[in-house]
Amino acid sequence: MTDNTISNAVAVRDNGPGAMIEAYRADLATVMPSHVKPDTFVRLAVGVLRRDPKLTEAARNNPAALMGALMDAAQLGLTPGTEQFYLVPRKTKGRLEVQGIRGYQGEIELIYRAGAVSSVIVEVVRQADRFRYAPGRDERPDHEIDWDASDRGPLRLVYAYAVMKDGATSKVVVLNRAQVMQAKAMSQGSDTPYSPWQKHEEAMWMKTAAHRLTKWVPTSAEYMREQLRAHAEVAAEVRPAPAVLAPQPGGLTVTNDEDEGPIDAEFVDDVPSAGWPAAAQPGSGARA
C-alpha cells in the first residue's frame, strides 16, 4: 500500500469521503477534459455526498468504488450527482457501495461535444400522444402532444435522432416499452429503490434511446481520437530533416540522440492516474 493510499484511507476514517475526494483533486484533474474545472467538479461531488446519507454510507463502505465512479465521470467530463452522471448507492454482498451511472444528459453532452451535430432530439411518447414514423418514408418522426391534457398516460415509446451540421438527419432510434425494459433488466441494480430507474424512469427511457443513438453519430471520444491522429500526422509532416554532421577530427564520430529513428506509439482510450489504487482504476464504478 502506498503512502498516498494510506493517507487517503485515514482521511475517509477521520474526516469522511469528502476529505478523500479533496485529497484526490490532482489525480482527478489529470484525466479531465480541458473545459472541466477541477475545483467545481470536486465541490459538486462533495456536495452530493453530504446531501445523501445513504450515499455517504456507501462511500465509507468502499472508498475505491466511489473514486472509481468519480474517475469515470472525470474522464468523460460529466458532472457527478446530476442527470449527466448519477451517483447512487447499490447493495453489493449485503452492503451499500457507490455506483456511477451515465444519465441521458451525459449521453447528449458527449454527442454535442464532438462538434458534428447542431441539435439532438430525445423525447418520450405517452399513450395519449400521436406518433407516426415510417423508416425509409419519413425523415423524422411526427410527434404531436396535447399539452392541455391533464394526463398523457403511461410511457409507450421513446425516440432519439440528431440533426447534423449540414442539415442531414441521423438514423432515428425508436424503442418500445419491451425494448426499454430489456435494457433495464441488463442494468445492474435497476430493481433497487436507489436506482434512477426507480426514481427517474422517464429520464432513464431517454438515456436508453440516447445511448443507442451514440452508435450512429460521432461522440467526443471518437472526435478526440481523430484530433490526436490529425495532430500526429501534421507533426510527422513538418518534422525537420536530421542535420548532416561534418566528419570529426581524430576519427571520432558524434551521435545525435534525437536521430535514433521513429518511436512506435499507439493511441489509448483510458488514461491511468498516477499513484491510483488498483481497486479504484477507471471503469470500476460506472455502468451504461
C-alpha positions as CSV (number, residue, x, y, z in Angstrom):
1,M,0.0,0.0,0.0
2,T,1.4,3.4,-1.0
3,D,1.7,6.4,1.3
4,N,-0.9,8.2,-0.8
5,T,-3.4,5.3,-0.4
6,I,-2.8,5.2,3.4
7,S,-3.2,8.9,3.8
8,N,-6.5,8.9,1.9
9,A,-7.8,5.9,3.8
10,V,-7.1,7.8,7.0
11,A,-9.0,10.8,5.5
12,V,-12.0,8.6,5.0
13,R,-11.9,7.2,8.5
14,D,-11.3,10.6,10.2
15,N,-13.0,13.2,8.1
16,G,-15.3,11.3,5.7
17,P,-15.4,10.6,2.0
18,G,-15.4,14.3,1.2
19,A,-11.9,14.7,2.6
20,M,-10.7,11.8,0.3
21,I,-12.2,13.5,-2.8
22,E,-10.4,16.7,-1.8
23,A,-7.1,14.7,-1.4
24,Y,-7.5,13.2,-4.9
25,R,-8.2,16.5,-6.6
26,A,-4.9,16.4,-8.5
27,D,-5.5,12.9,-9.7
28,L,-8.9,13.7,-10.9
29,A,-7.7,16.8,-12.7
30,T,-5.1,14.8,-14.7
31,V,-7.8,13.0,-16.6
32,M,-10.4,15.7,-17.0
33,P,-11.0,17.4,-20.4
34,S,-9.7,21.0,-20.5
35,H,-13.2,22.5,-20.3
36,V,-13.8,21.0,-16.8
37,K,-12.7,22.9,-13.7
38,P,-11.3,20.6,-11.0
39,D,-12.5,22.9,-8.2
40,T,-16.1,22.8,-9.5
41,F,-16.0,19.1,-10.1
42,V,-14.8,18.3,-6.6
43,R,-17.2,20.8,-4.9
44,L,-20.2,19.2,-6.6
45,A,-19.0,15.7,-5.8
46,V,-18.6,16.5,-2.1
47,G,-21.9,18.3,-2.1
48,V,-23.9,15.4,-3.4
49,L,-22.4,13.1,-0.8
50,R,-23.2,15.5,2.1
51,R,-26.9,15.7,0.9
52,D,-27.5,12.0,0.8
53,P,-26.7,10.0,4.0
54,K,-27.1,6.6,2.1
55,L,-24.6,7.7,-0.5
56,T,-22.2,8.8,2.3
57,E,-22.6,5.4,4.0
58,A,-21.9,3.7,0.6
59,A,-18.8,5.8,0.1
60,R,-17.5,4.9,3.6
61,N,-18.1,1.2,2.9
62,N,-16.0,1.2,-0.2
63,P,-14.0,4.3,-0.9
64,A,-12.4,2.7,-4.0
65,A,-15.8,2.2,-5.7
66,L,-16.6,5.9,-5.0
67,M,-13.3,7.1,-6.5
68,G,-13.7,4.7,-9.5
69,A,-17.1,6.3,-10.3
70,L,-15.7,9.8,-9.9
71,M,-12.7,8.9,-12.1
72,D,-15.1,7.7,-14.8
73,A,-17.1,10.9,-14.6
74,A,-13.9,13.0,-14.7
75,Q,-12.6,11.2,-17.8
76,L,-15.9,11.8,-19.6
77,G,-16.0,15.4,-18.4
78,L,-19.5,14.9,-16.9
79,T,-20.9,16.5,-13.7
80,P,-21.3,13.9,-10.9
81,G,-24.6,13.8,-9.0
82,T,-26.7,15.2,-11.8
83,E,-28.6,13.8,-14.8
84,Q,-25.3,13.8,-16.7
85,F,-23.8,11.3,-14.3
86,Y,-25.7,9.7,-11.4
87,L,-24.0,8.7,-8.2
88,V,-26.2,6.1,-6.5
89,P,-25.9,3.6,-3.6
90,R,-26.1,0.0,-4.6
91,K,-26.1,-3.1,-2.4
92,T,-23.2,-5.4,-3.1
93,K,-22.9,-8.5,-0.9
94,G,-25.3,-7.1,1.6
95,R,-23.7,-3.6,2.0
96,L,-24.1,-0.3,0.1
97,E,-21.4,0.8,-2.3
98,V,-21.3,3.7,-4.8
99,Q,-22.2,3.1,-8.4
100,G,-21.8,5.6,-11.2
101,I,-24.4,5.7,-14.0
102,R,-24.3,7.9,-17.1
103,G,-27.5,9.8,-17.5
104,Y,-29.4,10.9,-20.6
105,Q,-28.0,14.5,-20.4
106,G,-24.5,13.0,-20.2
107,E,-25.1,10.9,-23.4
108,I,-26.3,14.1,-25.2
109,E,-23.4,16.2,-23.9
110,L,-20.9,13.7,-25.4
111,I,-22.7,13.9,-28.8
112,Y,-22.7,17.7,-28.8
113,R,-19.1,17.9,-27.7
114,A,-17.9,16.1,-30.8
115,G,-18.9,19.2,-32.8
116,A,-20.7,17.3,-35.6
117,V,-24.3,17.9,-34.8
118,S,-26.4,21.1,-34.5
119,S,-29.2,19.6,-32.3
120,V,-30.1,16.3,-30.6
121,I,-33.8,15.4,-30.0
122,V,-34.7,12.8,-27.4
123,E,-38.4,12.5,-26.4
124,V,-40.8,10.0,-24.8
125,V,-44.1,9.1,-26.3
126,R,-47.0,8.6,-23.9
127,Q,-50.3,6.7,-24.5
128,A,-52.4,9.8,-25.4
129,D,-49.8,11.2,-27.8
130,R,-50.0,10.9,-31.6
131,F,-46.8,9.4,-33.1
132,R,-46.0,8.4,-36.7
133,Y,-42.7,7.4,-38.2
134,A,-42.1,5.1,-41.2
135,P,-38.4,4.4,-41.9
136,G,-37.5,5.0,-45.5
137,R,-40.5,7.2,-46.0
138,D,-40.2,9.8,-43.2
139,E,-37.1,11.7,-42.5
140,R,-38.1,12.4,-38.9
141,P,-40.8,11.3,-36.5
142,D,-44.1,13.2,-36.4
143,H,-45.0,13.6,-32.7
144,E,-48.0,15.6,-31.6
145,I,-48.7,16.2,-27.9
146,D,-51.8,17.6,-26.3
147,W,-50.2,20.0,-23.9
148,D,-53.6,20.8,-22.3
149,A,-54.2,17.1,-21.3
150,S,-54.0,16.6,-17.5
151,D,-52.7,13.1,-18.0
152,R,-50.9,11.9,-21.2
153,G,-51.0,8.3,-20.0
154,P,-48.2,5.8,-19.4
155,L,-44.9,5.7,-21.2
156,R,-45.2,3.9,-24.6
157,L,-42.2,4.8,-26.8
158,V,-39.0,6.8,-26.8
159,Y,-37.1,8.1,-29.8
160,A,-33.8,9.9,-30.5
161,Y,-32.1,11.5,-33.5
162,A,-29.6,14.2,-34.3
163,V,-29.6,17.0,-36.9
164,M,-26.1,17.2,-38.4
165,K,-24.3,20.5,-39.1
166,D,-25.0,20.1,-42.8
167,G,-28.8,19.7,-42.1
168,A,-28.9,16.0,-42.6
169,T,-30.8,13.8,-40.2
170,S,-29.0,10.9,-38.5
171,K,-30.5,7.5,-38.1
172,V,-33.7,7.7,-36.0
173,V,-33.8,5.4,-32.9
174,V,-37.2,4.3,-31.8
175,L,-37.7,1.9,-28.8
176,N,-40.9,0.4,-27.5
177,R,-41.6,-0.5,-23.9
178,A,-40.4,-4.1,-24.3
179,Q,-37.1,-2.9,-25.7
180,V,-36.6,-0.4,-22.9
181,M,-37.5,-3.0,-20.2
182,Q,-34.9,-5.3,-21.8
183,A,-32.2,-2.6,-21.4
184,K,-33.4,-2.0,-17.8
185,A,-33.1,-5.7,-16.9
186,M,-29.4,-5.6,-18.1
187,S,-28.6,-2.7,-15.9
188,Q,-27.1,-3.8,-12.5
189,G,-29.2,-2.8,-9.5
190,S,-32.1,-1.4,-11.6
191,D,-34.7,-3.0,-9.3
192,T,-33.3,-1.5,-6.2
193,P,-35.0,1.5,-4.5
194,Y,-31.9,3.7,-5.1
195,S,-31.7,3.1,-8.8
196,P,-32.5,6.0,-11.2
197,W,-34.8,3.5,-12.9
198,Q,-37.0,3.8,-9.9
199,K,-36.6,7.5,-9.2
200,H,-36.3,8.9,-12.7
201,E,-38.0,6.5,-15.0
202,E,-38.7,8.9,-17.9
203,A,-35.1,10.1,-17.8
204,M,-33.8,6.6,-18.0
205,W,-36.0,5.8,-21.0
206,M,-34.5,8.9,-22.7
207,K,-31.0,7.8,-21.6
208,T,-31.5,4.4,-23.3
209,A,-32.5,5.9,-26.6
210,A,-29.7,8.5,-26.4
211,H,-27.2,5.7,-25.7
212,R,-28.4,3.8,-28.8
213,L,-28.1,6.9,-30.9
214,T,-24.3,7.2,-30.0
215,K,-23.8,4.2,-32.3
216,W,-24.8,6.3,-35.3
217,V,-23.3,9.7,-34.6
218,P,-19.8,10.9,-33.6
219,T,-19.1,11.2,-29.8
220,S,-16.5,13.2,-28.0
221,A,-14.2,10.2,-27.5
222,E,-14.2,9.4,-31.3
223,Y,-13.6,13.1,-32.0
224,M,-10.7,13.4,-29.7
225,R,-9.0,10.3,-31.2
226,E,-9.4,11.8,-34.7
227,Q,-7.9,15.0,-33.5
228,L,-4.9,13.2,-31.9
229,R,-4.3,11.3,-35.2
230,A,-4.5,14.5,-37.2
231,H,-2.0,16.3,-34.9
232,A,0.3,13.3,-35.1
233,E,0.1,13.4,-38.9
234,V,0.8,17.1,-39.1
235,A,3.8,16.8,-36.7
236,A,5.2,14.0,-38.8
237,E,4.9,16.1,-42.0
238,V,6.7,19.1,-40.5
239,R,9.4,17.2,-38.6
240,P,12.8,18.7,-39.6
241,A,15.3,16.6,-41.5
242,P,18.2,15.3,-39.4
243,A,21.3,17.5,-39.6
244,V,24.3,16.4,-41.6
245,L,27.3,16.3,-39.4
246,A,30.8,17.1,-40.7
247,P,33.5,14.5,-40.2
248,Q,35.2,14.9,-36.8
249,P,38.9,15.0,-36.3
250,G,40.8,12.1,-35.0
251,G,38.3,9.6,-36.4
252,L,35.7,10.4,-33.7
253,T,32.0,10.2,-34.6
254,V,29.4,12.4,-32.9
255,T,26.0,10.8,-32.5
256,N,22.8,12.7,-32.1
257,D,20.4,11.2,-29.6
258,E,17.4,12.7,-31.3
259,D,18.1,10.9,-34.6
260,E,17.6,7.3,-33.4
261,G,14.6,6.8,-35.7
262,P,10.9,6.9,-35.2
263,I,9.4,5.6,-32.0
264,D,6.3,3.5,-32.3
265,A,3.3,4.7,-30.3
266,E,-0.4,3.8,-30.0
267,F,-3.5,5.7,-29.0
268,V,-5.3,4.5,-26.0
269,D,-8.7,5.5,-24.6
270,D,-8.0,5.1,-20.9
271,V,-5.6,7.5,-19.2
272,P,-4.3,5.9,-15.9
273,S,-3.8,8.2,-13.0
274,A,-0.5,8.3,-11.1
275,G,-0.5,6.6,-7.8
276,W,-4.1,5.3,-8.1
277,P,-5.1,2.3,-6.0
278,A,-5.7,-0.7,-8.2
279,A,-9.2,-1.1,-6.9
280,A,-10.1,2.4,-8.0
281,Q,-8.8,2.4,-11.5
282,P,-11.1,3.9,-14.2
283,G,-14.0,1.7,-15.3
284,S,-14.7,0.3,-11.8
285,G,-17.7,2.5,-11.0
286,A,-19.8,3.3,-14.0
287,R,-22.4,1.3,-15.7
288,A,-24.1,2.1,-19.0
